[in-house]
Amino acid sequence: MILLPLLLALPPLGLRRPAPLARRCAPQVALVPRNRVACYGCGAELQADVAGSPGYMEPERYEMKRKRRQLRETLCDRCRRLSSGEILPAVVEGRLKRPSGAAVGEEGRGITTPEALRGVLLPLRERPALIALLVDLTDVAGTLLPRVRELVGGNPILLIGTKLDLLPRGTEPERVADWLRGAARKIGGVVDVHLVSSKSGDGLQAAARALLAERRGRDLFLLGAANVGKSAFLQSLLPLVSPATPRHLPLSASTPGTTLSLLPIDCFSGGSQLYDTPGVHLHHRMSARLLPAELAMTMPRGRMRPYTPREAAAEGSSFFWGGLARIDVVSAPPALRLTFCTGGSRLRLHECPTAEAAEAHAARAGIEWTPPQDAASAAELGELQLVRTARLRLTPCEQAADLAISGLGWVSVGCLPTLQQGALEATLAVWVPRGVEVFVRPPMPVGGLPTVGSEA
């Protein structure tokens, strides 16, 4: 009789009572050994044996720092050069792929691969965590990871739109946030969306509060495509979530592939950690096809300024973005307006008849139309390929869609007021280098687009 109450308190055979919340969220074994000596800028283990490999330091400097017990406060040689403004690609991809038989690090062509960096992220699937997924608002098509669930499993995601300060003047962040929620539906499990600027601080307080509320004792991982702004976001976020900001923070640089390993930061009580992670390299981005100097030409240097040619985009005309992209107007009403949105300050727009487009590109790409940086680079990049033909229904005084070129920018397709009767339709063809993808998406509601009654 004494045993009966005890038996009734036990769960049925074959079932386990859920562990208390505190135990389920208890700190796990650290993903990065605490005795590992790594570059605080990129996360690579420091070494003085193999030049051109991750974490390399000159032997004399390595030995000096080791004797002084300063290795944990030291940047590897590559991070030192990045911090001085050099552009040093780390990832072997696109035209930076090694010649057959060459070793990683040869000819300055990179020190790791996209596959190796993805392998660093695989443990995220196996442990409870909160994922802060960052997406570049100036390149949503090229940085929103459609297969992120393969990396993070069923962990909840808080979506952070970065570089808010680069969107055109007149943009309403609330409308962009709603638009981004719609774009993120295919991911699933997105608990919230926030827009931030690591430079101006806009939106950071709200994002920090949301991350702390959703974390619930779990590790927090900052995840995103290469060059999306993770390290800059981390540096701005830490003072808002931790009473004591670490002295040495991960390096923030404009070169894709700055972070090479998981970078743990002790900033939460209870043993859980915040992790900066390597950027995910996507083969369909324009950046994967460009050389370092060309990449610098396409990167945003300030607030975007959408450009709408004053003259109508007439049938039979073609527009070139430097020598990297071509948009043909196959058919269109006179009220059609195309607005070109990119952050690349050195990316110029050129127009010519479609009948002469192929010949003009062959003669001018890399010479008058840059990037590519020169004729040799243009020849190596190859002829532009027809990737997408979009047939769009137009509505007067509205934007119909965006033609987003991964890693470059987008063309917003709109229609001015018109007296034309009947259905309004336009057919546009987009040409880009082989391997780059083009997306047709709902129009992003940014400022600077044609308004009702305007002519540009």
Secondary structure, DSSP 8 states (H G I E B T S, - for coil): --HHHHHHHS--TT------HHHHTS----SS-TT--B-TTT--B-BSSSTTSTTB--HHHHHHHHHTT-GGG---HHHHHHHTT-----B--GGG---TT--TTGGG--SB-HHHHHHHHGGGGGS-EEEEEEEETT-HHHHS-TTTHHHHTT--EEEEEE-GGGS-TT--HHHHHHHHHHHTTTT--EEEEEE--TTT-TTHHHHHHHHHHHHTT-EEEEEEBTTSSHHHHHHHHHHHH-SS--SS-----SSTT---S-EEE--STTS--EEE---B--TTSGGGGS-HHHHHHHSB-SS---B--SS---TTEEEEETTTEEEEEEE--TTEEEEEE--BTT--EEEEEGGGHHHHHHHHBTTTB-SSSSHHHHHHH---EEEEEEEEEE-TTEEEEEEEETTTEEEEEEE------S-EEEEEEEEE-TT--EEEE-----SSS--TT---
